[in-house]
Structure formats: structure tokens, C-alpha cells
């Protein structure tokens, strides 16, 4: 696993993404599905695969 995914600033960004992006109605733009896919990918790379399911 790349060290990037275990850095503190990366963990904070993933925490923010899961807290806000997964709220019903939060993502209303055309690329919302792609954004959630990227979030899921990042969570898996960070070793947080259990959190990737809802994304």
C-alpha cells in the first residue's frame, strides 16, 4: 500500500468525504456517481474498504 493513503491529511479528506458526500441529496451534479466511485477507490486504497460500500 502506498504511504500516501496513510498520511494524516489524506485521512482527514476521506473523513470529510464520507461525512458529507454520503448524505442523501448532497451530490446533485452530473458527475456524482463518478465522484462516489473515486471516493470508494480512495477508501479501499487507504485500507478502509468497509467504508467504501455505501459509496
N, CA, C and O of each residue as an XYZ file, in Angstrom:
220
protein
N       0.854     -1.186      0.000
C       0.000      0.000      0.000
C       0.894      1.242      0.000
O       1.878      1.304      0.738
N       0.562      2.186     -0.795
C       1.304      3.425     -0.906
C       1.171      4.233      0.388
O       0.097      4.277      0.989
N       2.260      4.867      0.812
C       2.220      5.655      2.052
C       1.300      6.870      1.947
O       0.839      7.381      2.968
N       1.032      7.333      0.748
C       0.144      8.490      0.573
C      -1.195      8.260      1.267
O      -1.741      9.161      1.904
N      -1.709      7.058      1.138
C      -3.043      6.759      1.649
C      -3.102      6.676      3.168
O      -4.190      6.669      3.743
N      -1.940      6.611      3.828
C      -1.932      6.539      5.289
C      -1.541      7.863      5.938
O      -1.426      7.937      7.162
N      -1.337      8.895      5.148
C      -0.963     10.201      5.699
C      -2.165     10.865      6.361
O      -3.310     10.646      5.965
N      -1.882     11.684      7.380
C      -2.935     12.322      8.165
C      -3.847     13.204      7.312
O      -5.068     13.154      7.464
N      -3.271     14.011      6.416
C      -4.119     14.906      5.621
C      -5.029     14.108      4.680
O      -6.153     14.529      4.405
N      -4.558     12.975      4.194
C      -5.385     12.139      3.336
C      -6.531     11.535      4.132
O      -7.666     11.496      3.659
N      -6.238     11.066      5.335
C      -7.283     10.502      6.195
C      -8.345     11.549      6.506
O      -9.536     11.238      6.536
N      -7.922     12.783      6.736
C      -8.899     13.853      7.014
C      -9.804     14.111      5.815
O     -11.011     14.303      5.968
N      -9.216     14.115      4.624
C     -10.020     14.327      3.421
C     -11.026     13.194      3.221
O     -12.173     13.436      2.847
N     -10.593     11.964      3.470
C     -11.518     10.838      3.348
C     -12.615     10.917      4.397
O     -13.767     10.596      4.107
N     -12.279     11.339      5.605
C     -13.293     11.516      6.653
C     -14.328     12.561      6.229
O     -15.529     12.363      6.414
N     -13.859     13.665      5.662
C     -14.773     14.711      5.193
C     -15.647     14.201      4.058
O     -16.849     14.463      4.022
N     -15.039     13.478      3.140
C     -15.802     12.939      2.014
C     -16.895     11.995      2.466
O     -18.026     12.080      1.988
N     -16.573     11.099      3.377
C     -17.598     10.151      3.832
C     -18.659     10.845      4.681
O     -19.820     10.439      4.662
N     -18.284     11.875      5.420
C     -19.254     12.583      6.261
C     -20.244     13.398      5.433
O     -21.420     13.493      5.783
N     -19.768     13.986      4.337
C     -20.624     14.900      3.571
C     -21.194     14.282      2.302
O     -22.391     14.400      2.040
N     -20.353     13.628      1.516
C     -20.794     13.124      0.219
C     -21.838     12.031      0.327
O     -22.650     11.864     -0.583
N     -21.835     11.286      1.415
C     -22.766     10.163      1.528
C     -24.120     10.568      2.107
O     -24.993      9.718      2.280
N     -24.302     11.829      2.402
C     -25.593     12.309      2.889
C     -26.591     12.328      1.734
O     -26.248     12.756      0.632
N     -27.812     11.874      1.971
C     -28.811     11.890      0.889
C     -28.997     13.296      0.319
O     -29.183     14.264      1.057
N     -28.942     13.382     -0.996
C     -29.165     14.651     -1.675
C     -27.960     15.565     -1.742
O     -28.056     16.652     -2.312
N     -26.822     15.167     -1.178
C     -25.658     16.071     -1.168
C     -25.072     16.245     -2.565
O     -24.821     17.371     -2.995
N     -24.857     15.160     -3.264
C     -24.275     15.256     -4.605
C     -25.395     15.306     -5.640
O     -26.091     14.315     -5.863
N     -25.559     16.456     -6.262
C     -26.637     16.633     -7.236
C     -26.115     16.924     -8.636
O     -26.907     17.122     -9.556
N     -24.816     16.953     -8.812
C     -24.257     17.298    -10.114
C     -24.116     16.045    -10.992
O     -24.239     14.916    -10.519
N     -23.861     16.277    -12.255
C     -23.842     15.195    -13.237
C     -22.772     14.146    -12.959
O     -22.957     12.981    -13.312
N     -21.674     14.522    -12.346
C     -20.571     13.586    -12.104
C     -20.630     12.951    -10.715
O     -19.629     12.407    -10.248
N     -21.765     13.009    -10.058
C     -21.875     12.499     -8.685
C     -21.506     11.028     -8.586
O     -20.815     10.637     -7.646
N     -21.942     10.213     -9.516
C     -21.638      8.780     -9.471
C     -20.135      8.562     -9.614
O     -19.556      7.729     -8.918
N     -19.512      9.305    -10.508
C     -18.060      9.193    -10.676
C     -17.336      9.637     -9.411
O     -16.352      9.017     -9.009
N     -17.814     10.702     -8.784
C     -17.192     11.180     -7.550
C     -17.279     10.124     -6.453
O     -16.310      9.910     -5.725
N     -18.416      9.471     -6.330
C     -18.561      8.426     -5.322
C     -17.670      7.233     -5.639
O     -17.159      6.582     -4.727
N     -17.480      6.941     -6.911
C     -16.570      5.864     -7.301
C     -15.138      6.182     -6.918
O     -14.399      5.304     -6.472
N     -14.747      7.425     -7.090
C     -13.395      7.845     -6.703
C     -13.239      7.777     -5.190
O     -12.202      7.341     -4.689
N     -14.257      8.203     -4.469
C     -14.219      8.112     -3.005
C     -14.088      6.660     -2.572
O     -13.287      6.350     -1.690
N     -14.855      5.776     -3.173
C     -14.777      4.350     -2.831
C     -13.383      3.803     -3.117
O     -12.833      3.058     -2.306
N     -12.815      4.159     -4.247
C     -11.463      3.726     -4.605
C     -10.448      4.214     -3.567
O      -9.600      3.446     -3.111
N     -10.540      5.474     -3.202
C      -9.604      6.041     -2.232
C      -9.742      5.359     -0.871
O      -8.743      5.106     -0.197
N     -10.971      5.065     -0.470
C     -11.176      4.384      0.806
C     -10.544      2.989      0.797
O      -9.916      2.578      1.773
N     -10.714      2.279     -0.293
C     -10.110      0.941     -0.402
C      -8.591      1.051     -0.359
O      -7.937      0.287      0.351
N      -8.024      1.989     -1.107
C      -6.564      2.164     -1.117
C      -6.028      2.526      0.258
O      -4.894      2.191      0.597
N      -6.855      3.220      1.059
C      -6.449      3.618      2.400
C      -6.669      2.502      3.421
O      -6.430      2.693      4.614
N      -7.120      1.348      2.957
C      -7.362      0.238      3.881
C      -8.675      0.381      4.630
O      -8.853     -0.220      5.690
N      -9.597      1.171      4.092
C     -10.884      1.424      4.735
C     -12.011      0.871      3.868
O     -13.038      1.517      3.663
N     -11.790     -0.335      3.369
C     -12.744     -0.950      2.446
C     -14.134     -1.105      3.011
O     -15.111     -1.049      2.264
N     -14.250     -1.296      4.309
C     -15.565     -1.418      4.930
C     -16.412     -0.170      4.786
O     -17.641     -0.245      4.797
N     -15.768      0.971      4.652
C     -16.478      2.241      4.482
C     -16.801      2.516      3.014
O     -17.579      3.421      2.715
N     -16.223      1.759      2.112
C     -16.405      2.019      0.686
C     -17.756      1.528      0.178
O     -18.231      2.012     -0.849
N     -18.379      0.593      0.862
C     -19.652      0.019      0.409
C     -20.733      1.054      0.154
O     -21.329      1.044     -0.923
N     -21.013      1.944      1.094
C     -22.059      2.942      0.855
C     -21.760      3.877     -0.316
O     -22.674      4.370     -0.975
N     -20.494      4.111     -0.563
C     -20.128      4.997     -1.688
C     -20.385      4.291     -2.998
O     -20.145      4.860     -4.063
